[in-house]
Amino acid sequence: MNESGIDITNQYSKTVNEFLGQNFSYVITVCDGAKERCPVFPGKYNAIHWSIEDPASAEGTENERINVFRRVRQNILERVNHFVSNLDE
């Protein structure tokens, strides 16, 4: 993410408990494992699933694995941009 100018130093994985009581318009899962294990959020929301490769399971040389992370990052960026640009339609 640093390559893209995004500092994620203070980011961490969160449990669903940290979001209890919050309302969501959309819940987007980004890998098949998350879709299967993702808890159901209370309330009404639009569930969306994007089947995106899990870069953590990439194999090969360090450079090959880094390239998988880059490809996945780009895929997510493109999907988010498309999603956001179509929200008002």
HTML snippet that shows the backbone in 3Dmol.js (N, CA, C, O; Angstrom):
<script src="https://3Dmol.org/build/3Dmol-min.js"></script>
<div id="view" style="width:600px;height:400px;position:relative"></div>
<script>
const pdb = `
ATOM      1  N   MET A   1       0.834  -1.185   0.000  1.00  0.00           N
ATOM      2  CA  MET A   1       0.000   0.000   0.000  1.00  0.00           C
ATOM      3  C   MET A   1       0.875   1.242   0.000  1.00  0.00           C
ATOM      4  O   MET A   1       0.506   2.274  -0.561  1.00  0.00           O
ATOM      5  N   ASN A   2       2.023   1.136   0.626  1.00  0.00           N
ATOM      6  CA  ASN A   2       2.954   2.257   0.645  1.00  0.00           C
ATOM      7  C   ASN A   2       3.329   2.681  -0.768  1.00  0.00           C
ATOM      8  O   ASN A   2       3.508   3.870  -1.032  1.00  0.00           O
ATOM      9  N   GLU A   3       3.450   1.715  -1.683  1.00  0.00           N
ATOM     10  CA  GLU A   3       3.747   2.037  -3.084  1.00  0.00           C
ATOM     11  C   GLU A   3       2.682   2.944  -3.687  1.00  0.00           C
ATOM     12  O   GLU A   3       2.963   3.722  -4.599  1.00  0.00           O
ATOM     13  N   SER A   4       1.452   2.841  -3.173  1.00  0.00           N
ATOM     14  CA  SER A   4       0.345   3.645  -3.685  1.00  0.00           C
ATOM     15  C   SER A   4       0.149   4.925  -2.890  1.00  0.00           C
ATOM     16  O   SER A   4      -0.794   5.680  -3.129  1.00  0.00           O
ATOM     17  N   GLY A   5       1.054   5.164  -1.936  1.00  0.00           N
ATOM     18  CA  GLY A   5       0.967   6.372  -1.133  1.00  0.00           C
ATOM     19  C   GLY A   5      -0.064   6.284  -0.014  1.00  0.00           C
ATOM     20  O   GLY A   5      -0.534   7.307   0.482  1.00  0.00           O
ATOM     21  N   ILE A   6      -0.415   5.062   0.384  1.00  0.00           N
ATOM     22  CA  ILE A   6      -1.396   4.857   1.448  1.00  0.00           C
ATOM     23  C   ILE A   6      -0.696   4.256   2.655  1.00  0.00           C
ATOM     24  O   ILE A   6      -0.103   3.180   2.576  1.00  0.00           O
ATOM     25  N   ASP A   7      -0.773   4.969   3.776  1.00  0.00           N
ATOM     26  CA  ASP A   7      -0.149   4.503   5.012  1.00  0.00           C
ATOM     27  C   ASP A   7      -1.140   3.642   5.797  1.00  0.00           C
ATOM     28  O   ASP A   7      -2.170   4.138   6.253  1.00  0.00           O
ATOM     29  N   ILE A   8      -0.829   2.359   5.952  1.00  0.00           N
ATOM     30  CA  ILE A   8      -1.700   1.465   6.705  1.00  0.00           C
ATOM     31  C   ILE A   8      -1.028   1.005   8.002  1.00  0.00           C
ATOM     32  O   ILE A   8      -1.403  -0.014   8.583  1.00  0.00           O
ATOM     33  N   THR A   9      -0.048   1.759   8.435  1.00  0.00           N
ATOM     34  CA  THR A   9       0.713   1.399   9.623  1.00  0.00           C
ATOM     35  C   THR A   9      -0.175   1.111  10.823  1.00  0.00           C
ATOM     36  O   THR A   9       0.070   0.148  11.549  1.00  0.00           O
ATOM     37  N   ASN A  10      -1.191   1.919  11.045  1.00  0.00           N
ATOM     38  CA  ASN A  10      -2.028   1.763  12.231  1.00  0.00           C
ATOM     39  C   ASN A  10      -3.304   0.966  11.967  1.00  0.00           C
ATOM     40  O   ASN A  10      -4.200   0.940  12.811  1.00  0.00           O
ATOM     41  N   GLN A  11      -3.396   0.323  10.818  1.00  0.00           N
ATOM     42  CA  GLN A  11      -4.572  -0.495  10.508  1.00  0.00           C
ATOM     43  C   GLN A  11      -4.399  -1.890  11.088  1.00  0.00           C
ATOM     44  O   GLN A  11      -3.274  -2.360  11.253  1.00  0.00           O
ATOM     45  N   TYR A  12      -5.498  -2.550  11.394  1.00  0.00           N
ATOM     46  CA  TYR A  12      -5.453  -3.905  11.927  1.00  0.00           C
ATOM     47  C   TYR A  12      -6.748  -4.628  11.579  1.00  0.00           C
ATOM     48  O   TYR A  12      -7.759  -3.995  11.275  1.00  0.00           O
ATOM     49  N   SER A  13      -6.712  -5.947  11.625  1.00  0.00           N
ATOM     50  CA  SER A  13      -7.917  -6.736  11.390  1.00  0.00           C
ATOM     51  C   SER A  13      -8.876  -6.501  12.534  1.00  0.00           C
ATOM     52  O   SER A  13      -8.475  -6.435  13.696  1.00  0.00           O
ATOM     53  N   LYS A  14     -10.142  -6.375  12.198  1.00  0.00           N
ATOM     54  CA  LYS A  14     -11.160  -6.086  13.202  1.00  0.00           C
ATOM     55  C   LYS A  14     -12.176  -7.224  13.247  1.00  0.00           C
ATOM     56  O   LYS A  14     -12.428  -7.893  12.245  1.00  0.00           O
ATOM     57  N   THR A  15     -12.748  -7.428  14.419  1.00  0.00           N
ATOM     58  CA  THR A  15     -13.812  -8.414  14.548  1.00  0.00           C
ATOM     59  C   THR A  15     -15.142  -7.726  14.310  1.00  0.00           C
ATOM     60  O   THR A  15     -15.244  -6.502  14.384  1.00  0.00           O
ATOM     61  N   VAL A  16     -16.145  -8.511  14.030  1.00  0.00           N
ATOM     62  CA  VAL A  16     -17.476  -7.960  13.807  1.00  0.00           C
ATOM     63  C   VAL A  16     -17.985  -7.232  15.049  1.00  0.00           C
ATOM     64  O   VAL A  16     -18.802  -6.318  14.933  1.00  0.00           O
ATOM     65  N   ASN A  17     -17.524  -7.616  16.217  1.00  0.00           N
ATOM     66  CA  ASN A  17     -17.972  -6.975  17.461  1.00  0.00           C
ATOM     67  C   ASN A  17     -17.680  -5.482  17.487  1.00  0.00           C
ATOM     68  O   ASN A  17     -18.398  -4.721  18.136  1.00  0.00           O
ATOM     69  N   GLU A  18     -16.651  -5.063  16.801  1.00  0.00           N
ATOM     70  CA  GLU A  18     -16.305  -3.640  16.766  1.00  0.00           C
ATOM     71  C   GLU A  18     -17.319  -2.824  15.964  1.00  0.00           C
ATOM     72  O   GLU A  18     -17.313  -1.595  16.028  1.00  0.00           O
ATOM     73  N   PHE A  19     -18.182  -3.494  15.216  1.00  0.00           N
ATOM     74  CA  PHE A  19     -19.143  -2.801  14.361  1.00  0.00           C
ATOM     75  C   PHE A  19     -20.589  -2.979  14.810  1.00  0.00           C
ATOM     76  O   PHE A  19     -21.509  -2.481  14.161  1.00  0.00           O
ATOM     77  N   LEU A  20     -20.789  -3.681  15.910  1.00  0.00           N
ATOM     78  CA  LEU A  20     -22.152  -3.894  16.397  1.00  0.00           C
ATOM     79  C   LEU A  20     -22.813  -2.556  16.708  1.00  0.00           C
ATOM     80  O   LEU A  20     -22.189  -1.655  17.270  1.00  0.00           O
ATOM     81  N   GLY A  21     -24.057  -2.444  16.342  1.00  0.00           N
ATOM     82  CA  GLY A  21     -24.799  -1.209  16.571  1.00  0.00           C
ATOM     83  C   GLY A  21     -24.661  -0.186  15.462  1.00  0.00           C
ATOM     84  O   GLY A  21     -25.338   0.842  15.483  1.00  0.00           O
ATOM     85  N   GLN A  22     -23.793  -0.450  14.492  1.00  0.00           N
ATOM     86  CA  GLN A  22     -23.630   0.467  13.366  1.00  0.00           C
ATOM     87  C   GLN A  22     -24.498  -0.013  12.202  1.00  0.00           C
ATOM     88  O   GLN A  22     -24.715  -1.212  12.025  1.00  0.00           O
ATOM     89  N   ASN A  23     -24.979   0.925  11.429  1.00  0.00           N
ATOM     90  CA  ASN A  23     -25.761   0.594  10.246  1.00  0.00           C
ATOM     91  C   ASN A  23     -24.877   0.633   9.005  1.00  0.00           C
ATOM     92  O   ASN A  23     -23.974   1.463   8.898  1.00  0.00           O
ATOM     93  N   PHE A  24     -25.146  -0.261   8.081  1.00  0.00           N
ATOM     94  CA  PHE A  24     -24.385  -0.330   6.840  1.00  0.00           C
ATOM     95  C   PHE A  24     -25.332  -0.296   5.659  1.00  0.00           C
ATOM     96  O   PHE A  24     -26.380  -0.942   5.681  1.00  0.00           O
ATOM     97  N   SER A  25     -24.975   0.445   4.639  1.00  0.00           N
ATOM     98  CA  SER A  25     -25.725   0.412   3.391  1.00  0.00           C
ATOM     99  C   SER A  25     -25.309  -0.803   2.571  1.00  0.00           C
ATOM    100  O   SER A  25     -26.137  -1.441   1.922  1.00  0.00           O
ATOM    101  N   TYR A  26     -24.018  -1.114   2.610  1.00  0.00           N
ATOM    102  CA  TYR A  26     -23.463  -2.225   1.853  1.00  0.00           C
ATOM    103  C   TYR A  26     -22.463  -2.983   2.709  1.00  0.00           C
ATOM    104  O   TYR A  26     -21.742  -2.397   3.517  1.00  0.00           O
ATOM    105  N   VAL A  27     -22.432  -4.289   2.519  1.00  0.00           N
ATOM    106  CA  VAL A  27     -21.374  -5.132   3.079  1.00  0.00           C
ATOM    107  C   VAL A  27     -20.780  -5.869   1.889  1.00  0.00           C
ATOM    108  O   VAL A  27     -21.470  -6.621   1.200  1.00  0.00           O
ATOM    109  N   ILE A  28     -19.491  -5.644   1.655  1.00  0.00           N
ATOM    110  CA  ILE A  28     -18.823  -6.251   0.510  1.00  0.00           C
ATOM    111  C   ILE A  28     -17.762  -7.220   1.015  1.00  0.00           C
ATOM    112  O   ILE A  28     -16.844  -6.827   1.735  1.00  0.00           O
ATOM    113  N   THR A  29     -17.890  -8.482   0.638  1.00  0.00           N
ATOM    114  CA  THR A  29     -16.854  -9.461   0.927  1.00  0.00           C
ATOM    115  C   THR A  29     -15.984  -9.573  -0.317  1.00  0.00           C
ATOM    116  O   THR A  29     -16.469  -9.415  -1.437  1.00  0.00           O
ATOM    117  N   VAL A  30     -14.706  -9.845  -0.119  1.00  0.00           N
ATOM    118  CA  VAL A  30     -13.781  -9.803  -1.249  1.00  0.00           C
ATOM    119  C   VAL A  30     -13.042 -11.112  -1.508  1.00  0.00           C
ATOM    120  O   VAL A  30     -12.192 -11.174  -2.396  1.00  0.00           O
ATOM    121  N   CYS A  31     -13.349 -12.136  -0.760  1.00  0.00           N
ATOM    122  CA  CYS A  31     -12.771 -13.441  -1.089  1.00  0.00           C
ATOM    123  C   CYS A  31     -13.782 -14.502  -0.712  1.00  0.00           C
ATOM    124  O   CYS A  31     -14.632 -14.287   0.152  1.00  0.00           O
ATOM    125  N   ASP A  32     -13.686 -15.643  -1.360  1.00  0.00           N
ATOM    126  CA  ASP A  32     -14.674 -16.691  -1.162  1.00  0.00           C
ATOM    127  C   ASP A  32     -14.689 -17.184   0.283  1.00  0.00           C
ATOM    128  O   ASP A  32     -15.756 -17.485   0.820  1.00  0.00           O
ATOM    129  N   GLY A  33     -13.527 -17.271   0.915  1.00  0.00           N
ATOM    130  CA  GLY A  33     -13.474 -17.697   2.314  1.00  0.00           C
ATOM    131  C   GLY A  33     -14.220 -16.738   3.224  1.00  0.00           C
ATOM    132  O   GLY A  33     -14.923 -17.172   4.137  1.00  0.00           O
ATOM    133  N   ALA A  34     -14.079 -15.446   2.988  1.00  0.00           N
ATOM    134  CA  ALA A  34     -14.776 -14.447   3.796  1.00  0.00           C
ATOM    135  C   ALA A  34     -16.275 -14.545   3.579  1.00  0.00           C
ATOM    136  O   ALA A  34     -17.055 -14.387   4.518  1.00  0.00           O
ATOM    137  N   LYS A  35     -16.674 -14.804   2.356  1.00  0.00           N
ATOM    138  CA  LYS A  35     -18.109 -14.919   2.066  1.00  0.00           C
ATOM    139  C   LYS A  35     -18.712 -16.061   2.873  1.00  0.00           C
ATOM    140  O   LYS A  35     -19.814 -15.938   3.409  1.00  0.00           O
ATOM    141  N   GLU A  36     -17.984 -17.171   2.957  1.00  0.00           N
ATOM    142  CA  GLU A  36     -18.483 -18.340   3.680  1.00  0.00           C
ATOM    143  C   GLU A  36     -18.460 -18.136   5.189  1.00  0.00           C
ATOM    144  O   GLU A  36     -19.360 -18.603   5.886  1.00  0.00           O
ATOM    145  N   ARG A  37     -17.454 -17.451   5.699  1.00  0.00           N
ATOM    146  CA  ARG A  37     -17.289 -17.303   7.146  1.00  0.00           C
ATOM    147  C   ARG A  37     -17.782 -15.974   7.684  1.00  0.00           C
ATOM    148  O   ARG A  37     -17.876 -15.800   8.899  1.00  0.00           O
ATOM    149  N   CYS A  38     -18.095 -15.041   6.814  1.00  0.00           N
ATOM    150  CA  CYS A  38     -18.465 -13.705   7.247  1.00  0.00           C
ATOM    151  C   CYS A  38     -19.760 -13.741   8.052  1.00  0.00           C
ATOM    152  O   CYS A  38     -20.761 -14.292   7.594  1.00  0.00           O
ATOM    153  N   PRO A  39     -19.746 -13.167   9.228  1.00  0.00           N
ATOM    154  CA  PRO A  39     -20.967 -13.168  10.029  1.00  0.00           C
ATOM    155  C   PRO A  39     -22.033 -12.288   9.396  1.00  0.00           C
ATOM    156  O   PRO A  39     -21.742 -11.413   8.581  1.00  0.00           O
ATOM    157  N   VAL A  40     -23.232 -12.533   9.779  1.00  0.00           N
ATOM    158  CA  VAL A  40     -24.341 -11.732   9.291  1.00  0.00           C
ATOM    159  C   VAL A  40     -24.442 -10.495  10.172  1.00  0.00           C
ATOM    160  O   VAL A  40     -24.556 -10.602  11.393  1.00  0.00           O
ATOM    161  N   PHE A  41     -24.399  -9.338   9.557  1.00  0.00           N
ATOM    162  CA  PHE A  41     -24.551  -8.096  10.297  1.00  0.00           C
ATOM    163  C   PHE A  41     -26.034  -7.884  10.567  1.00  0.00           C
ATOM    164  O   PHE A  41     -26.868  -8.153   9.703  1.00  0.00           O
ATOM    165  N   PRO A  42     -26.365  -7.407  11.756  1.00  0.00           N
ATOM    166  CA  PRO A  42     -27.774  -7.120  12.008  1.00  0.00           C
ATOM    167  C   PRO A  42     -28.234  -5.918  11.193  1.00  0.00           C
ATOM    168  O   PRO A  42     -27.432  -5.057  10.832  1.00  0.00           O
ATOM    169  N   GLY A  43     -29.497  -5.868  10.917  1.00  0.00           N
ATOM    170  CA  GLY A  43     -30.033  -4.734  10.178  1.00  0.00           C
ATOM    171  C   GLY A  43     -30.182  -5.039   8.706  1.00  0.00           C
ATOM    172  O   GLY A  43     -29.952  -6.158   8.247  1.00  0.00           O
ATOM    173  N   LYS A  44     -30.567  -4.028   7.994  1.00  0.00           N
ATOM    174  CA  LYS A  44     -30.833  -4.148   6.564  1.00  0.00           C
ATOM    175  C   LYS A  44     -29.669  -3.540   5.787  1.00  0.00           C
ATOM    176  O   LYS A  44     -29.262  -2.411   6.060  1.00  0.00           O
ATOM    177  N   TYR A  45     -29.139  -4.274   4.834  1.00  0.00           N
ATOM    178  CA  TYR A  45     -28.036  -3.795   4.010  1.00  0.00           C
ATOM    179  C   TYR A  45     -28.000  -4.596   2.719  1.00  0.00           C
ATOM    180  O   TYR A  45     -28.626  -5.650   2.613  1.00  0.00           O
ATOM    181  N   ASN A  46     -27.280  -4.101   1.764  1.00  0.00           N
ATOM    182  CA  ASN A  46     -27.062  -4.800   0.500  1.00  0.00           C
ATOM    183  C   ASN A  46     -25.773  -5.599   0.605  1.00  0.00           C
ATOM    184  O   ASN A  46     -24.705  -5.036   0.846  1.00  0.00           O
ATOM    185  N   ALA A  47     -25.871  -6.905   0.426  1.00  0.00           N
ATOM    186  CA  ALA A  47     -24.696  -7.774   0.463  1.00  0.00           C
ATOM    187  C   ALA A  47     -24.162  -7.941  -0.956  1.00  0.00           C
ATOM    188  O   ALA A  47     -24.903  -8.269  -1.883  1.00  0.00           O
ATOM    189  N   ILE A  48     -22.870  -7.710  -1.100  1.00  0.00           N
ATOM    190  CA  ILE A  48     -22.202  -7.835  -2.392  1.00  0.00           C
ATOM    191  C   ILE A  48     -20.976  -8.713  -2.191  1.00  0.00           C
ATOM    192  O   ILE A  48     -20.275  -8.589  -1.187  1.00  0.00           O
ATOM    193  N   HIS A  49     -20.720  -9.596  -3.144  1.00  0.00           N
ATOM    194  CA  HIS A  49     -19.516 -10.430  -3.062  1.00  0.00           C
ATOM    195  C   HIS A  49     -18.687 -10.262  -4.325  1.00  0.00           C
ATOM    196  O   HIS A  49     -19.186 -10.388  -5.443  1.00  0.00           O
ATOM    197  N   TRP A  50     -17.411  -9.975  -4.116  1.00  0.00           N
ATOM    198  CA  TRP A  50     -16.446  -9.931  -5.212  1.00  0.00           C
ATOM    199  C   TRP A  50     -15.487 -11.086  -5.000  1.00  0.00           C
ATOM    200  O   TRP A  50     -14.760 -11.106  -4.007  1.00  0.00           O
ATOM    201  N   SER A  51     -15.468 -12.034  -5.898  1.00  0.00           N
ATOM    202  CA  SER A  51     -14.568 -13.177  -5.773  1.00  0.00           C
ATOM    203  C   SER A  51     -13.172 -12.750  -6.225  1.00  0.00           C
ATOM    204  O   SER A  51     -12.870 -12.717  -7.418  1.00  0.00           O
ATOM    205  N   ILE A  52     -12.343 -12.429  -5.258  1.00  0.00           N
ATOM    206  CA  ILE A  52     -10.996 -11.935  -5.535  1.00  0.00           C
ATOM    207  C   ILE A  52      -9.984 -12.892  -4.914  1.00  0.00           C
ATOM    208  O   ILE A  52     -10.131 -13.334  -3.774  1.00  0.00           O
ATOM    209  N   GLU A  53      -8.982 -13.190  -5.678  1.00  0.00           N
ATOM    210  CA  GLU A  53      -7.900 -14.071  -5.231  1.00  0.00           C
ATOM    211  C   GLU A  53      -7.317 -13.591  -3.903  1.00  0.00           C
ATOM    212  O   GLU A  53      -7.127 -12.390  -3.707  1.00  0.00           O
ATOM    213  N   ASP A  54      -7.031 -14.526  -2.989  1.00  0.00           N
ATOM    214  CA  ASP A  54      -6.403 -14.183  -1.715  1.00  0.00           C
ATOM    215  C   ASP A  54      -4.890 -14.143  -1.922  1.00  0.00           C
ATOM    216  O   ASP A  54      -4.275 -15.195  -2.100  1.00  0.00           O
ATOM    217  N   PRO A  55      -4.277 -12.967  -1.902  1.00  0.00           N
ATOM    218  CA  PRO A  55      -2.843 -12.884  -2.183  1.00  0.00           C
ATOM    219  C   PRO A  55      -1.991 -13.552  -1.108  1.00  0.00           C
ATOM    220  O   PRO A  55      -0.838 -13.901  -1.363  1.00  0.00           O
ATOM    221  N   ALA A  56      -2.538 -13.734   0.081  1.00  0.00           N
ATOM    222  CA  ALA A  56      -1.773 -14.381   1.147  1.00  0.00           C
ATOM    223  C   ALA A  56      -1.460 -15.836   0.810  1.00  0.00           C
ATOM    224  O   ALA A  56      -0.539 -16.420   1.382  1.00  0.00           O
ATOM    225  N   SER A  57      -2.220 -16.427  -0.114  1.00  0.00           N
ATOM    226  CA  SER A  57      -1.972 -17.821  -0.481  1.00  0.00           C
ATOM    227  C   SER A  57      -1.062 -17.954  -1.707  1.00  0.00           C
ATOM    228  O   SER A  57      -0.853 -19.056  -2.213  1.00  0.00           O
ATOM    229  N   ALA A  58      -0.528 -16.832  -2.178  1.00  0.00           N
ATOM    230  CA  ALA A  58       0.342 -16.857  -3.358  1.00  0.00           C
ATOM    231  C   ALA A  58       1.619 -17.640  -3.073  1.00  0.00           C
ATOM    232  O   ALA A  58       2.166 -17.597  -1.971  1.00  0.00           O
ATOM    233  N   GLU A  59       2.070 -18.341  -4.079  1.00  0.00           N
ATOM    234  CA  GLU A  59       3.314 -19.101  -3.973  1.00  0.00           C
ATOM    235  C   GLU A  59       4.295 -18.594  -5.020  1.00  0.00           C
ATOM    236  O   GLU A  59       3.929 -17.863  -5.940  1.00  0.00           O
ATOM    237  N   GLY A  60       5.541 -18.996  -4.858  1.00  0.00           N
ATOM    238  CA  GLY A  60       6.568 -18.608  -5.810  1.00  0.00           C
ATOM    239  C   GLY A  60       7.656 -17.811  -5.118  1.00  0.00           C
ATOM    240  O   GLY A  60       7.778 -17.819  -3.893  1.00  0.00           O
ATOM    241  N   THR A  61       8.442 -17.124  -5.928  1.00  0.00           N
ATOM    242  CA  THR A  61       9.515 -16.305  -5.384  1.00  0.00           C
ATOM    243  C   THR A  61       8.909 -15.097  -4.672  1.00  0.00           C
ATOM    244  O   THR A  61       7.719 -14.817  -4.819  1.00  0.00           O
ATOM    245  N   GLU A  62       9.709 -14.400  -3.920  1.00  0.00           N
ATOM    246  CA  GLU A  62       9.217 -13.202  -3.238  1.00  0.00           C
ATOM    247  C   GLU A  62       8.667 -12.203  -4.253  1.00  0.00           C
ATOM    248  O   GLU A  62       7.612 -11.608  -4.032  1.00  0.00           O
ATOM    249  N   ASN A  63       9.371 -12.022  -5.349  1.00  0.00           N
ATOM    250  CA  ASN A  63       8.921 -11.083  -6.375  1.00  0.00           C
ATOM    251  C   ASN A  63       7.589 -11.529  -6.995  1.00  0.00           C
ATOM    252  O   ASN A  63       6.715 -10.701  -7.252  1.00  0.00           O
ATOM    253  N   GLU A  64       7.441 -12.822  -7.229  1.00  0.00           N
ATOM    254  CA  GLU A  64       6.181 -13.330  -7.786  1.00  0.00           C
ATOM    255  C   GLU A  64       5.025 -13.109  -6.804  1.00  0.00           C
ATOM    256  O   GLU A  64       3.930 -12.722  -7.214  1.00  0.00           O
ATOM    257  N   ARG A  65       5.266 -13.353  -5.510  1.00  0.00           N
ATOM    258  CA  ARG A  65       4.219 -13.142  -4.503  1.00  0.00           C
ATOM    259  C   ARG A  65       3.868 -11.658  -4.387  1.00  0.00           C
ATOM    260  O   ARG A  65       2.693 -11.312  -4.270  1.00  0.00           O
ATOM    261  N   ILE A  66       4.864 -10.786  -4.419  1.00  0.00           N
ATOM    262  CA  ILE A  66       4.613  -9.339  -4.362  1.00  0.00           C
ATOM    263  C   ILE A  66       3.761  -8.913  -5.557  1.00  0.00           C
ATOM    264  O   ILE A  66       2.865  -8.081  -5.420  1.00  0.00           O
ATOM    265  N   ASN A  67       4.042  -9.482  -6.721  1.00  0.00           N
ATOM    266  CA  ASN A  67       3.262  -9.137  -7.915  1.00  0.00           C
ATOM    267  C   ASN A  67       1.801  -9.574  -7.785  1.00  0.00           C
ATOM    268  O   ASN A  67       0.908  -8.911  -8.313  1.00  0.00           O
ATOM    269  N   VAL A  68       1.554 -10.679  -7.089  1.00  0.00           N
ATOM    270  CA  VAL A  68       0.174 -11.101  -6.847  1.00  0.00           C
ATOM    271  C   VAL A  68      -0.521 -10.055  -5.974  1.00  0.00           C
ATOM    272  O   VAL A  68      -1.652  -9.664  -6.264  1.00  0.00           O
ATOM    273  N   PHE A  69       0.140  -9.601  -4.913  1.00  0.00           N
ATOM    274  CA  PHE A  69      -0.441  -8.560  -4.062  1.00  0.00           C
ATOM    275  C   PHE A  69      -0.725  -7.291  -4.868  1.00  0.00           C
ATOM    276  O   PHE A  69      -1.767  -6.660  -4.688  1.00  0.00           O
ATOM    277  N   ARG A  70       0.177  -6.930  -5.730  1.00  0.00           N
ATOM    278  CA  ARG A  70      -0.032  -5.737  -6.568  1.00  0.00           C
ATOM    279  C   ARG A  70      -1.232  -5.915  -7.497  1.00  0.00           C
ATOM    280  O   ARG A  70      -2.041  -5.002  -7.662  1.00  0.00           O
ATOM    281  N   ARG A  71      -1.339  -7.089  -8.095  1.00  0.00           N
ATOM    282  CA  ARG A  71      -2.450  -7.354  -9.011  1.00  0.00           C
ATOM    283  C   ARG A  71      -3.789  -7.314  -8.261  1.00  0.00           C
ATOM    284  O   ARG A  71      -4.765  -6.746  -8.752  1.00  0.00           O
ATOM    285  N   VAL A  72      -3.825  -7.918  -7.079  1.00  0.00           N
ATOM    286  CA  VAL A  72      -5.050  -7.918  -6.278  1.00  0.00           C
ATOM    287  C   VAL A  72      -5.390  -6.502  -5.828  1.00  0.00           C
ATOM    288  O   VAL A  72      -6.555  -6.104  -5.861  1.00  0.00           O
ATOM    289  N   ARG A  73      -4.389  -5.742  -5.409  1.00  0.00           N
ATOM    290  CA  ARG A  73      -4.614  -4.345  -5.011  1.00  0.00           C
ATOM    291  C   ARG A  73      -5.231  -3.554  -6.157  1.00  0.00           C
ATOM    292  O   ARG A  73      -6.160  -2.775  -5.940  1.00  0.00           O
ATOM    293  N   GLN A  74      -4.732  -3.743  -7.360  1.00  0.00           N
ATOM    294  CA  GLN A  74      -5.255  -3.040  -8.528  1.00  0.00           C
ATOM    295  C   GLN A  74      -6.683  -3.480  -8.835  1.00  0.00           C
ATOM    296  O   GLN A  74      -7.528  -2.653  -9.180  1.00  0.00           O
ATOM    297  N   ASN A  75      -6.950  -4.759  -8.712  1.00  0.00           N
ATOM    298  CA  ASN A  75      -8.291  -5.287  -8.951  1.00  0.00           C
ATOM    299  C   ASN A  75      -9.287  -4.661  -7.976  1.00  0.00           C
ATOM    300  O   ASN A  75     -10.366  -4.230  -8.382  1.00  0.00           O
ATOM    301  N   ILE A  76      -8.934  -4.611  -6.703  1.00  0.00           N
ATOM    302  CA  ILE A  76      -9.822  -4.010  -5.699  1.00  0.00           C
ATOM    303  C   ILE A  76     -10.015  -2.529  -5.987  1.00  0.00           C
ATOM    304  O   ILE A  76     -11.137  -2.029  -5.904  1.00  0.00           O
ATOM    305  N   LEU A  77      -8.954  -1.824  -6.320  1.00  0.00           N
ATOM    306  CA  LEU A  77      -9.059  -0.397  -6.633  1.00  0.00           C
ATOM    307  C   LEU A  77     -10.043  -0.164  -7.784  1.00  0.00           C
ATOM    308  O   LEU A  77     -10.897   0.719  -7.708  1.00  0.00           O
ATOM    309  N   GLU A  78      -9.917  -0.954  -8.836  1.00  0.00           N
ATOM    310  CA  GLU A  78     -10.803  -0.803  -9.988  1.00  0.00           C
ATOM    311  C   GLU A  78     -12.251  -1.098  -9.612  1.00  0.00           C
ATOM    312  O   GLU A  78     -13.157  -0.383 -10.042  1.00  0.00           O
ATOM    313  N   ARG A  79     -12.480  -2.133  -8.821  1.00  0.00           N
ATOM    314  CA  ARG A  79     -13.839  -2.479  -8.417  1.00  0.00           C
ATOM    315  C   ARG A  79     -14.443  -1.405  -7.516  1.00  0.00           C
ATOM    316  O   ARG A  79     -15.612  -1.050  -7.672  1.00  0.00           O
ATOM    317  N   VAL A  80     -13.659  -0.889  -6.581  1.00  0.00           N
ATOM    318  CA  VAL A  80     -14.149   0.165  -5.690  1.00  0.00           C
ATOM    319  C   VAL A  80     -14.493   1.406  -6.503  1.00  0.00           C
ATOM    320  O   VAL A  80     -15.557   1.994  -6.311  1.00  0.00           O
ATOM    321  N   ASN A  81     -13.612   1.807  -7.399  1.00  0.00           N
ATOM    322  CA  ASN A  81     -13.878   2.983  -8.226  1.00  0.00           C
ATOM    323  C   ASN A  81     -15.147   2.807  -9.055  1.00  0.00           C
ATOM    324  O   ASN A  81     -15.952   3.732  -9.167  1.00  0.00           O
ATOM    325  N   HIS A  82     -15.326   1.634  -9.630  1.00  0.00           N
ATOM    326  CA  HIS A  82     -16.527   1.349 -10.420  1.00  0.00           C
ATOM    327  C   HIS A  82     -17.766   1.385  -9.517  1.00  0.00           C
ATOM    328  O   HIS A  82     -18.781   1.980  -9.877  1.00  0.00           O
ATOM    329  N   PHE A  83     -17.680   0.755  -8.356  1.00  0.00           N
ATOM    330  CA  PHE A  83     -18.801   0.718  -7.417  1.00  0.00           C
ATOM    331  C   PHE A  83     -19.206   2.134  -7.001  1.00  0.00           C
ATOM    332  O   PHE A  83     -20.384   2.489  -7.051  1.00  0.00           O
ATOM    333  N   VAL A  84     -18.233   2.930  -6.596  1.00  0.00           N
ATOM    334  CA  VAL A  84     -18.509   4.289  -6.123  1.00  0.00           C
ATOM    335  C   VAL A  84     -19.062   5.149  -7.257  1.00  0.00           C
ATOM    336  O   VAL A  84     -19.973   5.946  -7.034  1.00  0.00           O
ATOM    337  N   SER A  85     -18.532   5.003  -8.448  1.00  0.00           N
ATOM    338  CA  SER A  85     -19.002   5.824  -9.561  1.00  0.00           C
ATOM    339  C   SER A  85     -20.429   5.489  -9.976  1.00  0.00           C
ATOM    340  O   SER A  85     -21.083   6.290 -10.644  1.00  0.00           O
ATOM    341  N   ASN A  86     -20.914   4.321  -9.590  1.00  0.00           N
ATOM    342  CA  ASN A  86     -22.278   3.901  -9.956  1.00  0.00           C
ATOM    343  C   ASN A  86     -23.273   4.028  -8.806  1.00  0.00           C
ATOM    344  O   ASN A  86     -24.422   3.611  -8.952  1.00  0.00           O
ATOM    345  N   LEU A  87     -22.875   4.578  -7.693  1.00  0.00           N
ATOM    346  CA  LEU A  87     -23.773   4.692  -6.550  1.00  0.00           C
ATOM    347  C   LEU A  87     -24.970   5.594  -6.819  1.00  0.00           C
ATOM    348  O   LEU A  87     -26.062   5.332  -6.314  1.00  0.00           O
ATOM    349  N   ASP A  88     -24.788   6.632  -7.590  1.00  0.00           N
ATOM    350  CA  ASP A  88     -25.860   7.601  -7.832  1.00  0.00           C
ATOM    351  C   ASP A  88     -26.799   7.191  -8.959  1.00  0.00           C
ATOM    352  O   ASP A  88     -27.810   7.853  -9.194  1.00  0.00           O
ATOM    353  N   GLU A  89     -26.482   6.123  -9.645  1.00  0.00           N
ATOM    354  CA  GLU A  89     -27.318   5.721 -10.789  1.00  0.00           C
ATOM    355  C   GLU A  89     -28.575   5.017 -10.329  1.00  0.00           C
ATOM    356  O   GLU A  89     -29.392   4.611 -11.154  1.00  0.00           O
TER     357      GLU A  89
END
`;
const viewer = $3Dmol.createViewer("view");
viewer.addModel(pdb, "pdb");
viewer.setStyle({}, {cartoon: {color: "spectrum"}});
viewer.zoomTo();
viewer.render();
</script>
